[in-house]
Structure formats: structure tokens, C-alpha cells
Amino acid sequence: MEPRYDTLFYDGQCPVCAREVRTLRRLQTGQLLLADIHDQRNQALPDRETLLRRLHLMTWTGEWVTGLHATVRAWSHTPLGFLFRPLLWPGIYQLAAPVYARWADRRYQRKYACGACKIG
């Protein structure tokens, strides 16, 4: 049986993102690939701005998951995955999803949405 790898696309220029990825890299069990968005040249991927606005993970089957679903799926590759699963439970997800969306929007606005900033 072939290994089944998920791929997490992250913003390597974001200190918070880079810190989380360092932890994921250290703890993951070997079936999670970590890809810095700024190093990607694959035309089959979503555009860079889309990838930078929300966390994206491509499952081993080719399905895309984003936001909290991507976070939970990425952490499921570590011994700490059980701590993240409740984020998807009904009730908790309805509270956590808007908090994540607001944080992601603010992170993107601060880092990339100014007129003098250039992505890539």
C-alpha cells in the first residue's frame, strides 16, 4: 500500500504560522507534507492570494480543506490531534469559525493588503 500524504500550505513569512509549522514538523507522524506558499510554482494550485487568506490543506485524495478544518486535519497527524478535534464539534465550531475567519482576515490585511505591499 502506498503512503497517503496530506499537504499543508502555510505562509512561511508569517511568524505565527512559521512557529506552528515548526511544532507540526517536530510532532507529526510522517504523513503530513508542509509546503511554504511562497515557494510554490505549481499552476494547478489555487492562486497565491487565496492560499494566503486562509490555511489550506490538500488531502491525499486531492480534496481541499480550509480554515479550522485544515488546522484540525493537520494536527490529526500528531499525538496532539485529539486536542483540536473539538473545534469541529457543533456549537464549538459555530463559535470558533468566525473567530478564526476574523483572525485570518486581520492577519492578511496587516501583512499583504496595503498598497505598497507585493505578494511574492
C-alpha positions, 0 to 999 in steps of 0.5 A, a space after each residue: 500500500 502506498 503512503 497517503 500524504 496530506 499537504 499543508 500550505 502555510 505562509 512561511 513569512 508569517 511568524 505565527 504560522 512559521 512557529 506552528 509549522 515548526 511544532 507540526 514538523 517536530 510532532 507529526 507522524 510522517 504523513 503530513 507534507 508542509 509546503 511554504 506558499 511562497 515557494 510554490 510554482 505549481 499552476 494547478 494550485 489555487 492562486 497565491 492570494 487565496 492560499 494566503 487568506 486562509 490555511 489550506 490543506 490538500 488531502 491525499 485524495 486531492 480534496 481541499 480543506 480550509 480554515 479550522 478544518 485544515 488546522 484540525 486535519 493537520 494536527 490529526 497527524 500528531 499525538 496532539 490531534 485529539 486536542 483540536 478535534 473539538 473545534 469541529 464539534 457543533 456549537 464549538 465550531 459555530 463559535 470558533 469559525 468566525 473567530 478564526 475567519 476574523 483572525 485570518 482576515 486581520 492577519 492578511 490585511 496587516 501583512 499583504 493588503 496595503 498598497 505598497 505591499 507585493 505578494 511574492 
